[in-house]
Each structure stands twice: as C-alpha cells, then as structure tokens.
C-alpha cells in the first residue's frame, strides 16, 4: 500500500512473509543514518491510519535508507572487463514498490544475450519528489 497524497509525507506499508515494512520519508539532501524517534512516530501513525491492524504491533527493527533518486529509473547492460553486468538504479524511495517490476526487467535483460556493448532501457517514470 502506498499513499503519496498525505501532506505529512509519503507512506508505504508492504507485507512480507513474516513481517511488514512501514516507511515513508522523502527528504532531499538528507545524510543522517540514525533513526529519528519523532520521524518514526509520525511514519507509524500514518501507517496505522492506513492499516489499523498494525496498531500495537511491536517494531522489530529500525533502519534509515539513503536513496538517491532520478527522474527515471535506469536499467543498463554494461560490459565491465569483458563480463556482462546488469545495473538497475535511480529508484529513490520507491525501491520496495518497484522491485518486482524492475527484477523482471533485469531478468529479461540478462536473458537477452544477443546485444553487445552498452544497451540502455529508460522510461520508467517516477513521480517527482515534493
């Protein structure tokens, strides 16, 4: 679940096998890597408003992610030292939500062995940050 419309900030709630990832900040130029308790409380309040079943659940871990973003996601096949490398970058804070589609694109790129040199695929538009 993703809410980009809340003026307080973006919020995402992503269920996984044994836990749920809750997050939501977009601060351009941020460099701090320590969790901020006030930011955490605000993110959790927004997440619980979206998914009330989260209220009262324990926080299992905390993390701060610095995610450089671009206007579009980049996917490239590079030849480095004669070895093919798939590079997928520029997701910004949308990495969790875009990962499934991007993983499929990377797999398709890896499977196409006919091209040589650098191939570029661009055009996955992301919304601009507020």
Phi and psi in degrees as GROMACS dihedral restraints (atoms count N, CA, C in turn):
[ dihedral_restraints ]
;  ai    aj    ak    al  type     phi  dphi    fc
    3     4     5     6     1  -133.8    20    10
    4     5     6     7     1   130.0    20    10
    6     7     8     9     1  -123.4    20    10
    7     8     9    10     1   104.7    20    10
    9    10    11    12     1   -97.3    20    10
   10    11    12    13     1     1.0    20    10
   12    13    14    15     1   -96.2    20    10
   13    14    15    16     1   -11.7    20    10
   15    16    17    18     1   -71.0    20    10
   16    17    18    19     1   125.7    20    10
   18    19    20    21     1   -61.9    20    10
   19    20    21    22     1   -21.2    20    10
   21    22    23    24     1   -74.1    20    10
   22    23    24    25     1   -15.9    20    10
   24    25    26    27     1   138.3    20    10
   25    26    27    28     1   165.7    20    10
   27    28    29    30     1   -69.7    20    10
   28    29    30    31     1   151.2    20    10
   30    31    32    33     1  -138.3    20    10
   31    32    33    34     1   133.4    20    10
   33    34    35    36     1  -130.1    20    10
   34    35    36    37     1   144.2    20    10
   36    37    38    39     1  -130.5    20    10
   37    38    39    40     1   113.1    20    10
   39    40    41    42     1  -122.7    20    10
   40    41    42    43     1   107.2    20    10
   42    43    44    45     1   -71.0    20    10
   43    44    45    46     1   140.1    20    10
   45    46    47    48     1  -124.8    20    10
   46    47    48    49     1  -170.8    20    10
   48    49    50    51     1   -56.7    20    10
   49    50    51    52     1   -48.3    20    10
   51    52    53    54     1  -124.3    20    10
   52    53    54    55     1     1.6    20    10
   54    55    56    57     1  -153.3    20    10
   55    56    57    58     1  -175.4    20    10
   57    58    59    60     1  -133.2    20    10
   58    59    60    61     1   131.7    20    10
   60    61    62    63     1   -92.7    20    10
   61    62    63    64     1   123.9    20    10
   63    64    65    66     1  -117.1    20    10
   64    65    66    67     1   133.8    20    10
   66    67    68    69     1  -160.3    20    10
   67    68    69    70     1   177.1    20    10
   69    70    71    72     1   152.2    20    10
   70    71    72    73     1    82.9    20    10
   72    73    74    75     1  -142.5    20    10
   73    74    75    76     1   155.7    20    10
   75    76    77    78     1  -147.5    20    10
   76    77    78    79     1    90.2    20    10
   78    79    80    81     1  -118.4    20    10
   79    80    81    82     1   103.7    20    10
   81    82    83    84     1   -64.2    20    10
   82    83    84    85     1   136.0    20    10
   84    85    86    87     1    82.1    20    10
   85    86    87    88     1    -0.3    20    10
   87    88    89    90     1   -65.3    20    10
   88    89    90    91     1   137.1    20    10
   90    91    92    93     1  -127.4    20    10
   91    92    93    94     1    -6.0    20    10
   93    94    95    96     1   -70.8    20    10
   94    95    96    97     1   142.1    20    10
   96    97    98    99     1  -115.5    20    10
   97    98    99   100     1     4.6    20    10
   99   100   101   102     1   -98.3    20    10
  100   101   102   103     1   135.3    20    10
  102   103   104   105     1   -60.1    20    10
  103   104   105   106     1   140.8    20    10
  105   106   107   108     1  -103.1    20    10
  106   107   108   109     1   117.5    20    10
  108   109   110   111     1   -57.2    20    10
  109   110   111   112     1   -35.2    20    10
  111   112   113   114     1   -69.0    20    10
  112   113   114   115     1   -40.7    20    10
  114   115   116   117     1   -65.3    20    10
  115   116   117   118     1   -43.1    20    10
  117   118   119   120     1   -59.0    20    10
  118   119   120   121     1   -46.1    20    10
  120   121   122   123     1   -61.0    20    10
  121   122   123   124     1   -40.2    20    10
  123   124   125   126     1   -67.5    20    10
  124   125   126   127     1   -42.6    20    10
  126   127   128   129     1   -63.2    20    10
  127   128   129   130     1   -45.7    20    10
  129   130   131   132     1   -64.6    20    10
  130   131   132   133     1   -37.7    20    10
  132   133   134   135     1   -63.0    20    10
  133   134   135   136     1   -42.8    20    10
  135   136   137   138     1   -67.4    20    10
  136   137   138   139     1   -40.2    20    10
  138   139   140   141     1   -63.7    20    10
  139   140   141   142     1   -42.3    20    10
  141   142   143   144     1   -68.6    20    10
  142   143   144   145     1   -29.4    20    10
  144   145   146   147     1   -67.6    20    10
  145   146   147   148     1   -34.9    20    10
  147   148   149   150     1   -75.9    20    10
  148   149   150   151     1   -39.8    20    10
  150   151   152   153     1  -130.4    20    10
  151   152   153   154     1    87.8    20    10
  153   154   155   156     1   -56.3    20    10
  154   155   156   157     1   -25.9    20    10
  156   157   158   159     1   -63.4    20    10
  157   158   159   160     1   -14.5    20    10
  159   160   161   162     1   -77.6    20    10
  160   161   162   163     1   -18.8    20    10
  162   163   164   165     1   -56.8    20    10
  163   164   165   166     1   130.8    20    10
  165   166   167   168     1    82.6    20    10
  166   167   168   169     1    -4.4    20    10
  168   169   170   171     1   -77.3    20    10
  169   170   171   172     1   145.8    20    10
  171   172   173   174     1   -72.8    20    10
  172   173   174   175     1   149.0    20    10
  174   175   176   177     1   -86.6    20    10
  175   176   177   178     1   119.2    20    10
  177   178   179   180     1   -84.3    20    10
  178   179   180   181     1   -32.0    20    10
  180   181   182   183     1  -160.0    20    10
  181   182   183   184     1   162.8    20    10
  183   184   185   186     1  -129.0    20    10
  184   185   186   187     1   144.1    20    10
  186   187   188   189     1  -151.5    20    10
  187   188   189   190     1   152.0    20    10
  189   190   191   192     1  -117.9    20    10
  190   191   192   193     1   127.9    20    10
  192   193   194   195     1  -115.4    20    10
  193   194   195   196     1   123.5    20    10
  195   196   197   198     1   -93.3    20    10
  196   197   198   199     1   116.5    20    10
  198   199   200   201     1  -125.5    20    10
  199   200   201   202     1    94.3    20    10
  201   202   203   204     1   -62.3    20    10
  202   203   204   205     1   136.2    20    10
  204   205   206   207     1  -120.7    20    10
  205   206   207   208     1   169.1    20    10
  207   208   209   210     1  -138.6    20    10
  208   209   210   211     1   168.1    20    10
  210   211   212   213     1   -64.8    20    10
  211   212   213   214     1   -28.0    20    10
  213   214   215   216     1  -134.3    20    10
  214   215   216   217     1   156.7    20    10
  216   217   218   219     1   -79.8    20    10
  217   218   219   220     1   139.6    20    10
  219   220   221   222     1  -106.6    20    10
  220   221   222   223     1   136.6    20    10
  222   223   224   225     1  -132.4    20    10
  223   224   225   226     1   121.1    20    10
  225   226   227   228     1  -134.4    20    10
  226   227   228   229     1   148.9    20    10
  228   229   230   231     1  -106.7    20    10
  229   230   231   232     1   117.9    20    10
  231   232   233   234     1  -112.3    20    10
  232   233   234   235     1   152.0    20    10
  234   235   236   237     1  -108.8    20    10
  235   236   237   238     1   110.1    20    10
  237   238   239   240     1  -114.0    20    10
  238   239   240   241     1   117.4    20    10
  240   241   242   243     1    53.9    20    10
  241   242   243   244     1    38.5    20    10
  243   244   245   246     1    78.1    20    10
  244   245   246   247     1     5.9    20    10
  246   247   248   249     1  -115.4    20    10
  247   248   249   250     1   135.2    20    10
  249   250   251   252     1   -74.6    20    10
  250   251   252   253     1   138.4    20    10
  252   253   254   255     1  -133.8    20    10
  253   254   255   256     1   133.5    20    10
  255   256   257   258     1   -98.8    20    10
  256   257   258   259     1   125.0    20    10
  258   259   260   261     1  -116.5    20    10
  259   260   261   262     1   127.5    20    10
  261   262   263   264     1  -130.8    20    10
  262   263   264   265     1   117.6    20    10
  264   265   266   267     1  -148.4    20    10
  265   266   267   268     1   169.9    20    10
  267   268   269   270     1    88.6    20    10
  268   269   270   271     1    20.2    20    10
  270   271   272   273     1   -76.0    20    10
  271   272   273   274     1   -19.0    20    10
  273   274   275   276     1    58.0    20    10
  274   275   276   277     1  -140.4    20    10
  276   277   278   279     1   -76.6    20    10
  277   278   279   280     1     1.1    20    10
  279   280   281   282     1   -97.8    20    10
  280   281   282   283     1    13.6    20    10
  282   283   284   285     1   -56.1    20    10
  283   284   285   286     1   -44.1    20    10
  285   286   287   288     1   -64.3    20    10
  286   287   288   289     1   -41.5    20    10
  288   289   290   291     1   -77.7    20    10
  289   290   291   292     1   -27.3    20    10
  291   292   293   294     1   -94.4    20    10
  292   293   294   295     1    -8.1    20    10
  294   295   296   297     1   -58.6    20    10
  295   296   297   298     1   -38.1    20    10
  297   298   299   300     1   -64.8    20    10
  298   299   300   301     1   -50.0    20    10
  300   301   302   303     1   -66.0    20    10
  301   302   303   304     1   -40.2    20    10
  303   304   305   306     1   -68.4    20    10
  304   305   306   307     1   -36.2    20    10
  306   307   308   309     1   -62.1    20    10
  307   308   309   310     1   -39.7    20    10
  309   310   311   312     1   -65.4    20    10
  310   311   312   313     1   -39.3    20    10
  312   313   314   315     1   -65.3    20    10
  313   314   315   316     1   -42.3    20    10
  315   316   317   318     1   -62.7    20    10
  316   317   318   319     1   -44.6    20    10
  318   319   320   321     1   -59.6    20    10
  319   320   321   322     1   -42.8    20    10
  321   322   323   324     1   -63.6    20    10
  322   323   324   325     1   -39.5    20    10
  324   325   326   327     1   -64.3    20    10
  325   326   327   328     1   -43.2    20    10
  327   328   329   330     1   -64.9    20    10
  328   329   330   331     1   -36.6    20    10
  330   331   332   333     1   -71.1    20    10
  331   332   333   334     1   -25.5    20    10
  333   334   335   336     1   -85.0    20    10
  334   335   336   337     1    98.8    20    10
  336   337   338   339     1   -97.4    20    10
  337   338   339   340     1    -1.1    20    10
  339   340   341   342     1   -73.9    20    10
  340   341   342   343     1   -29.3    20    10
  342   343   344   345     1   -81.4    20    10
  343   344   345   346     1   152.7    20    10
  345   346   347   348     1  -119.2    20    10
  346   347   348   349     1   160.7    20    10
  348   349   350   351     1    72.7    20    10
  349   350   351   352     1  -146.0    20    10
  351   352   353   354     1   -98.6    20    10
  352   353   354   355     1   127.7    20    10
  354   355   356   357     1  -114.7    20    10
  355   356   357   358     1   141.2    20    10
  357   358   359   360     1  -124.0    20    10
  358   359   360   361     1   138.2    20    10
  360   361   362   363     1  -127.8    20    10
  361   362   363   364     1   120.0    20    10
  363   364   365   366     1  -129.6    20    10
  364   365   366   367     1   163.9    20    10
  366   367   368   369     1   126.7    20    10
  367   368   369   370     1    -0.6    20    10
  369   370   371   372     1   -75.5    20    10
  370   371   372   373     1   101.9    20    10
  372   373   374   375     1   -76.8    20    10
  373   374   375   376     1   133.0    20    10
  375   376   377   378     1  -110.4    20    10
  376   377   378   379     1   153.5    20    10
  378   379   380   381     1   -68.4    20    10
  379   380   381   382     1   143.0    20    10
  381   382   383   384     1   -66.2    20    10
  382   383   384   385     1   148.6    20    10
  384   385   386   387     1   -70.9    20    10
  385   386   387   388     1   151.7    20    10
